[in-house]
Amino acid sequence: MTTAGGRPTLEAVARRAGVSRATVSRVVNGSPKVAEEIQARVRRAVEEMGYVPNQAARTLVTQRTDSIALVFTEQANRVFSDDQYFPGIIFGVSQVLEDADKQLVLLMAHSDAGHERIERYTTGGHVDGVLIASMHGADPLPAALARHRLPVICGGRPLARASLPYVDVDQTGGVTAAIRYLLRSGRRRIATIAGPQDMVAGIERLAAYRTALDDSDRRSIVAVGDFTRASGAAAMRQLLADDPHLDAVFVASDLMAHGALRTLREAGRRVPEDVAVIGFDDIEMAQFTDPPLTTVRQPIVEMGRRMAEQVLRLVSGEPVEPVVVLDTELIRRDSA
């Protein structure tokens, strides 16, 4: 017996294997309650006939979709820009899910309507778990999904008051290493271009910069960007206007640092002779700026991997570490 499209049915496989339809269903859906000899007969029949399980029926039996959603709370043009954070996370997540034979579903939301749409979709039985990254403000989405008992892992510490497991990088350690390096180099007027203050990465990197200067006689000199190249260029112009004698700047992302380098060049400031520049991320572009960018490396791909590993454990009912923090590293190049 075959379907209208010519594909073998569960009943046909059962006849070939000499077992019941229910036994074939249990084997196909991974039930351990079937003798090994019978499992081998069913698998042989499945292979000989080219049987492909009906995913909708399989989902009804296993209550699993074998799909994991990755949610970026950003506009699509930001996710598909030249900011390598997003493709790095996607790559790391997809590596783990592919090895686990799971499907990645990419979702984006930047508005209240988008959040509601994602909540409806992810809680409607379409995915087994959710990864949420690039969160802004006290985003209610992670806690809302968790209330539906959906496995959720966050990329970065959630600003909302929600006890959800997350994977992050050592923001404070990375920034501290950068500022101490500038201080040891004898820089006196160390400014920063901070990231957006509605994101945990922007908040923590600015706080770490200020703390690192607390024990010195240097004052904080701050401008704020939004992790884009254009905002880095504009913030650098603001800093030069506020303090024309600054001799170093820590920039909270490599894209913003690229924009800052352009502004410094246009202003006739030599890097690093007049102004040292350190970024954060170590995206590929950092090696090819003029001069090559000293930066704090964060393991973006590894962050994606660990997020995916954590959510698969939750889906399987296994315990996970509530907080995973990955190391950062100062990478010295020619800009500082």
N, C-alpha and C positions, 0 to 999 in steps of 0.2 A: 504493500500500500504506500502510495506517495501523496503529497499535497498537490494542489492545482498547479503549482510551479514546478512539479517534478521532483521535489525533495523527499527523501524517505521520512516516514513518520515514526513516532515512538513505538507504535504497534508493530510496524515492520521490523524494527530493530529487536523487539521482544521476541517475535517469531524466529528470527535468525538465531538469536542466542538461546532460545528454548526456555525463556523465563517470562514472568508476568510484566505487564506494562509498568506496574508500580515499582518493580525491582529495577527496571531500566532507569526510571525517573530518579530513584534513590542513588544509583551509581553515577548518573550524569551530574547530579547535584552535590556529589561529594559526601554522601552519607557513609559513615564508617560501619553501619549496621548491616553489611552485606559480606558474606564469606568471600575470601580472596579469590577462590577458584571461580565463583560466579562473577565477581567483578572483572576478572580477566576475560571471561566469555563475552560479557557485555561490551567491554572496551574493544575487543576484537571485532565484534559485529558493527559497532559504531564506526570503526576505521574502515572496514570493508565496504560499508554502505555509504560512507561519506555523510553520516548524519550530523546535522548542526542543530543544537538545542534552540528552542524558541525562547528568546530572552525574556519576553513578557511572562511566559509561563514559568520560567525558571525563577524570576523575581517573586512570583506569588508563592512558590515553594520555599525559597531560601530567605525571603524578606531582605534580599540584598540586590543592589543594582550594579555592583562592581564599578561604580563611578564615584569620583571624588571631585568636589567643586573647589576651585581656587578663585577667591573673590578679591579683586582690587577695588577699593573704594576711591576710584579715580575716574576721570574722564578718559575715554578711549584714546584721544590724541596724546595724552600723557603716557599711557601705558605703551603705546606704539611709537614713542619718540626715541631719541638717541640716549635716553637714560638707561644704562645697562642694568640697573637694579631689577627692573621688571623681567627682562628676558633671562637674567641670571636665576631669579626665583623660579620662573617657569621651567627652565632647563633642569634645575635640581629636583623639583617636584616630579617632573615627567620621567626622569631617570628611575626614580624609586617606583613610581606607579607602573611604568612599563615592565619592570622586573617582576612586579607583583601581579601582572596581568589585569591591571585596573585602568579605567578610562578617565582621563582628565577633562573636566568641564570648566572652561574659563568664563568667568562672569565679571562684569564691571558695573559699578553703581556710584554716581556722584550726587544724586538728589534723593529727597525723601521718597519720591515715587520709585526710584531705582532700588532703594533699600526694601521697600514693600514688595516689589516684584521678586527680588532675590529671596526674601523670606518666604513668600508663597511657593516659589519653585523648589527651594532646598528642603522645605518641610513637607512638600507634597509627595514624598516618596521617590524622587528622581535621583537622589544621590545618597551615599552611605555616610558621608562625612564632609566637613567643610574646613578649608584653610582660608584665613582672612589676613590680608597684608595691606600695608600702606594706609593705615587707619588715621582718620582726622578727628580731633576732639574726643569727647566722651561718646564715641560711636555706640549706639544701642544694639547694633546688629549681632555682635557675638553673643551677648547675654540673651537676646531674643531667641536665637537659634538653640542655645544651650537649654533654655526653658522647655523647648520641644524635645529634649533628650537626644538631640543630634550631636554626634561627636564633633567638637570644634577645637582647632588649634590656631592660635594667633601668631602672626609674624611681627614680633615686637611687643613690648608690654602694653596691654590695653590701658588707655587713660580712664575708661569707664570703670566704676567700682564693680568689677566682676571677677570672681575667682576662677579664671580660665587658664589652662596651661598655655604657655607661649615659648617661642624660640626667639632669642635676641642675640645681639653681639655686645661685646664689652665697650659700650660707647665711652664711658668715663675713662677707662684705661687707655683707650686709643687717643683721646683728646689730651689727656694728661701727658702722655709720652711726647706728643707733638709740641705742646707748650713748653715742657721742660727742655726739649731739644733747642727751641728758639731762645730760651733763657740762657742755656749754657753757651749758645753761640754769641751771646752778648747783645742781643736785640733789646732795645729799651722801650719802644712804643709799639706794643703788640696788639693789633686790632683783630676782630673776628667778623666774618660774614656768617651769621647764624642762619639755620634753617627755619622753616615755618613753625611758629610757636603753638600750633594746634596739633602737632605731631610729636610723638615721644622722642624720636631721633633728634628733631630740632631743639626740643626742650632740654634733653639730657646733654647734648653737645655744648649748648650755651652754658648750662650750669657747670659743666666740667671745666670749660674755659675760664669762667670766673673764679672757680675754686682754685685752679692751678695758679692764678695770679695773686691770690689772697696773701700768700707768704712772701711776696716780693714787693718792691716799691713801685710796680707798674700799675697803671690804672686801666680799667676796662674801656675799650673803645668798640662800640657795637653798631652794626647795621644788620638788617634782616632781609633775607631773600626767600625764595620759594623752591629751592633746589633746581632751578633752571639756569641755563647759561646767561640769558638776558638779565635775570635778576641779580646774578653775580656781578655783571658789568655795571649795572646801575648802583648796586650797593658799594662797589669799589669807588665809584665817583663820589658817593656821599661821604665815605670815609676820608678820602683825600681832601674834601672840602672841610670836614670837621677837624682834621689833624693833618696838615700838609707834611708834617715831619715824621709820620709813622714809618717804621722801618721793618715791620713784619705783619703778616696777616694769616690767621688760621681760617680756612674756609670750610664750611660744614659739608660740602660735597664737591666732587671733582668737576662736575659740570659748571657749578658756580665759580670754581677756581679758574676754569678755562675763560669764563667771561671776565673775571678779575684780571687775569694776565693781559687780556686785550686792552682793558682800560689803562692799566699801568704802562703798557707800551705806548698807547696814544698820548699819555701824560708825560712821556719822556723819562719814566722811571725804569732803571735797570733792575732786572731780577736775576740773581739775588743780591747784587751789589748794593742797590739802594733799598729794595724791599724784598724780604724773603717771603715766599708763599708756600703754604702747606695745605693740601686738600684732605678729603676723606672719601674713601670707597676703593680706590685703586682699580678703576675701570680701565679698559684697554687704552682708551684715549690718553690716559695720564702719561704713558710712555712717549707719546708723540707730540705733546705740547711744546712750545718754545719759550723757555727751556723745559725739558722733561720734568714732570711734576713730582716733588716729594709729597707723599700722601700716607694716610692711614689705611691699610688694607683691611677690609672686612670680608669674610668668606661668604659671599652672597649665594653662590651655588650650593655650598654646604648648608647654609641656612634653609634653602628650599628642600634639600634632601632630608634634613632632620625634621622639618615640619611634616613632610609626607610620612616619614617613618612613625612619627608620633601619632598621626591621625589613623594610620592603619592599625596600630596597637589598640587605640580606643575602639575602632570598629570591631576588632576581634575580642573585645572585652578584657584586654590586658591593661594593667596599670601603666601609667606614664610618669615621667618626671614632670612636676608642675612647672618648673622653670629650667630652661636650657640656655646657657649663655656661652657663646663662642668667642674665642680669643681674637683680638685685633693685633695688627703689627705695623710699626712705622717703617715705611719703605723710603729710603733716602735716594733722591735723584738730584738734579742740578738746580731746582728752584729754591732750595733752602740749605 
